[in-house]
């Protein structure tokens, strides 16, 4: 697990998008959940898919727990939804306005 200040110059090109989504953000937290190798290498898509879903569930549990613990301490926190990557790829202007391909 690592903590990164949003003020770091390396985040200059991402800061506006982060703050548009979470205006209270000051620090980003990063963590990793490891997948098992063999299921991912399997030619059977169902086996790999099961592993992806299992680890995605772990990521959601960890991020939800971290968020809850921070909030218990009076710290504003938010965990991202891994299942909605399309929100991350949308330009800042579209996210602010609520625009989406299905709601032009």
Secondary structure, DSSP 8 states (H G I E B T S, - for coil): -EEEETTSGGGTTTHHHHHHH-TT--EEEE------HHHHH-S-HHHHHHHHHHHHHHHHHHHHHHHHHHHHTT-------TT-HHHHHS-HHHHHHT-BTTB-
